[in-house]
Amino acid sequence: MADSTPLPSDLPAIQALLDAWIKQRGRYWSPLSQYARLAEEVGELGRELNFRFGDKPRTQKDAAGSLTDELGDVLFIVVLLANDLGIDLATALSNTLRKYERRA
């Protein structure tokens, strides 16, 4: 996908691309399974952040991770979960920004 087709830069197109991608390779997992995977990926991101910026030192058994890879994994699962639930992420993000603006 990313090697052959340029990734679109807007959320609706990303959602459409990943929807086609997942359907070509199988099916969506149940929302709860996707959430469990999201929690796992966020945990991996947190672990890498802790190694880099926190107080926990990396040991020899801890493989070096990539913040870019971990954030990519989180975004991938978020987009798939939104697609499966019929949520337009551009609208969701817009609503969230308005919510934060009202709080300021």
N, C-alpha and C positions, 0 to 999 in steps of 0.2 A: 504494500500500500504506500508507505511513505517513500520507499525507494523509487517507485515507478510513477506515482501520481503525487503532484504537489498537494500538500495539506492545505485546505482552505483556511482563511484567517477569520471567518465569521462563524459564530456559534451555530446558526441554523444549518449551514453547509457542513460543519463538522458533525453535527448530529445526524444529518442525512448520510454522510459518508460512512460513519460507524454503524449506522443501522444496516446499510447495504453490506458492509464488511461482515458483521456478525451473522446476518441471515445467509450469506454465502458460505460461512464456515460452520453453520449449525443453527443454534437457537439461543434466545436469551435464557439465562438461568432465572430461577424464581427471584422475586425482589428480596426476599430474606437472604438467599444465598449470595446475591449481589451485595447486599449490605454487609454480610460477614466478610466478603472479599474486600470491600472498601475499608472496613475496620482493620483488617490485616495489613492492607497497603498503607494506611495512615500510621499504623504501628511501626512499619518498616521506615517510613519517613521520619517519625519521631525518634527512632533509634539512631538513625544517621545524624539527625540534628543534634542529638545528645552527645554523640561521639565527637562531633565537630565543634560544638559551641557550649556544651554542658560540662558537667564535672566528671562524667563517666569516661575513663580512658578506654580506648580500643585495645583489646588483647590480641594475641596471635591467632586465636580461634575465630575472631571477628573479621570477616572479610570486609574489605573496603567497599563501600557503597557509593552510589551517585545520587546526589540530591535531584539532579535533572531526571534521572530514571525513575526515582521514587515519586516525584511530582507528576511525571507523565503517567505512571501507573494509577495514581489517584484520579487524575483527570479522566483517563480512559474509563474507569469504573463509574465515575460520576455521570459521564455522558451516557454510558450504556443504561444505567439505572434510570436516568431521566427519560431516555427513549422508551424504555419498557413501561414506564408509568405514564407516558404521554405528556411529559412536562417540557415545555419550550424553555430552554435554559436562558435565552436572551431575555424573555419576559420575566423569568424568575430573578435574574440578576438585576434587571431594571427595578423590579419591585423591592429588592433588598437595598439597592442604593437609595431609593426614595425613603425607605424606613430609616436608614442611617442618617440621612439628611434631616429628617424630622427630629431626630434625637439631638442633633448638634445645636 
